[in-house]
């Protein structure tokens, strides 16, 4: 699937570019989340989002589908399991996952359009480690 393949490629690109540009590592990391979310929505819920404004539409659709049972319960089980690997997931539940996606949208937009200061490599590494990696792990497993 195109979105799944690109989610994984964007994640790898984000990690590869960390030493060159924190800005573009964040942008690539976000697009990894975006493509993973679109893959999940299309594959599991037969939802295709491909117009201008798709970023916010994906957020709204994630809120809608994750709020329903049994998706909510399954997602909570995946979060609990993933907490062993990702400390950043401790204390969150299924309802927080769309908000993590929205925060990533905001971070990507800030870096793309309104960057007022350059980020350190550590900031981009933290974003990838604590936001992108856990999101992908959970969303990709939720689809299975």
C-alpha distance (Angstrom), angle and dihedral (degrees) to the residues before:
residue distance angle dihedral
X1 . . .
X2 3.81 . .
X3 3.82 96.4 .
X4 3.81 94.0 47.4
X5 3.80 92.4 47.8
X6 3.80 91.6 47.6
X7 3.80 92.8 46.5
X8 3.79 89.3 57.5
X9 3.82 92.9 42.4
X10 3.81 92.5 49.0
X11 3.80 90.0 50.4
X12 3.79 91.0 51.6
X13 3.82 90.7 46.4
X14 3.81 90.3 51.1
X15 3.79 91.2 53.3
X16 3.81 93.2 44.1
X17 3.81 94.2 51.1
X18 3.83 97.2 47.5
X19 3.81 92.7 101.3
X20 3.79 92.3 48.6
X21 3.80 105.4 41.1
X22 3.80 129.8 1.3
X23 3.79 88.6 -168.5
X24 3.79 94.4 58.6
X25 3.80 92.0 40.5
X26 3.81 87.8 59.3
X27 3.80 92.4 45.6
X28 3.83 92.0 49.3
X29 3.80 90.7 44.7
X30 3.78 91.0 52.9
X31 3.81 92.0 48.6
X32 3.78 88.0 52.5
X33 3.81 88.3 58.2
X34 3.81 91.7 43.8
X35 3.79 93.6 52.6
X36 3.81 92.2 44.3
X37 3.81 90.5 51.7
X38 3.80 91.9 48.4
X39 3.81 89.6 48.1
X40 3.81 90.9 51.7
X41 3.81 94.2 45.8
X42 3.79 93.2 47.4
X43 3.77 97.9 42.5
X44 3.80 98.6 41.1
X45 3.80 103.8 28.4
X46 3.81 102.5 23.1
X47 3.82 89.9 -122.4
X48 3.79 117.6 148.8
X49 3.80 118.3 -166.6
X50 3.78 114.6 -179.1
X51 3.79 109.8 138.5
X52 3.78 134.8 99.0
X53 3.77 107.4 -70.2
X54 3.78 91.7 34.1
X55 3.80 92.5 139.3
X56 3.79 94.8 65.5
X57 3.82 91.8 37.2
X58 3.81 89.4 57.0
X59 3.81 89.1 52.0
X60 3.82 91.8 51.1
X61 3.80 92.5 46.9
X62 3.82 91.7 48.8
X63 3.79 88.9 53.3
X64 3.79 90.6 50.2
X65 3.81 99.2 47.4
X66 3.81 97.4 37.5
X67 3.79 91.1 52.2
X68 3.80 91.0 62.6
X69 3.76 127.9 85.7
X70 3.02 132.3 -86.3
X71 3.83 90.9 22.1
X72 3.81 91.8 59.0
X73 3.81 92.6 54.5
X74 3.80 94.3 43.8
X75 3.79 90.9 49.6
X76 3.81 91.2 50.7
X77 3.82 89.8 53.4
X78 3.81 90.6 50.2
X79 3.81 91.0 48.8
X80 3.80 91.6 50.6
X81 3.81 90.2 50.0
X82 3.82 92.9 46.2
X83 3.83 92.5 50.0
X84 3.80 87.6 79.6
X85 3.81 88.4 64.2
X86 3.80 100.9 29.9
X87 3.80 118.5 43.6
X88 3.80 88.8 -172.4
X89 3.82 88.1 74.5
X90 3.79 94.6 60.2
X91 3.78 110.4 114.4
X92 3.80 97.7 17.1
X93 3.78 130.5 105.2
X94 3.79 136.7 -163.5
X95 3.79 93.2 -78.2
X96 3.80 90.1 61.4
X97 3.83 94.9 59.2
X98 3.83 95.6 79.2
X99 3.81 87.8 47.5
X100 3.81 90.3 53.6
X101 3.80 87.0 53.2
X102 3.83 91.0 49.3
X103 3.81 90.8 49.7
X104 3.80 88.4 52.6
X105 3.82 90.0 51.5
X106 3.79 89.3 53.3
X107 3.79 92.8 46.8
X108 3.81 91.9 49.3
X109 3.81 92.2 47.7
X110 3.78 91.7 48.3
X111 3.80 91.0 51.9
X112 3.78 94.4 43.3
X113 3.79 101.7 42.4
X114 3.79 111.1 12.1
X115 3.77 107.4 29.4
X116 3.77 104.7 157.5
X117 3.77 97.8 170.7
X118 3.75 135.4 17.4
X119 3.75 117.4 -102.3
X120 3.73 123.5 -129.6
X121 3.78 119.5 -117.6
X122 3.82 87.7 -111.0
X123 3.82 90.9 61.5
X124 3.79 92.3 54.7
X125 3.81 92.0 43.2
X126 3.79 89.6 52.0
X127 3.81 91.3 50.1
X128 3.80 92.0 51.0
X129 3.81 95.0 42.9
X130 3.79 98.5 42.8
X131 3.80 103.3 30.4
X132 3.80 113.8 17.8
X133 3.82 101.3 39.1
X134 3.82 95.6 47.2
X135 3.82 92.7 43.8
X136 3.80 92.0 52.8
X137 3.78 93.6 46.0
X138 3.79 92.4 52.0
X139 3.80 98.7 40.7
X140 3.81 93.7 46.3
X141 3.81 91.1 49.5
X142 3.81 92.3 44.3
X143 3.79 88.6 61.1
X144 3.81 93.4 55.6
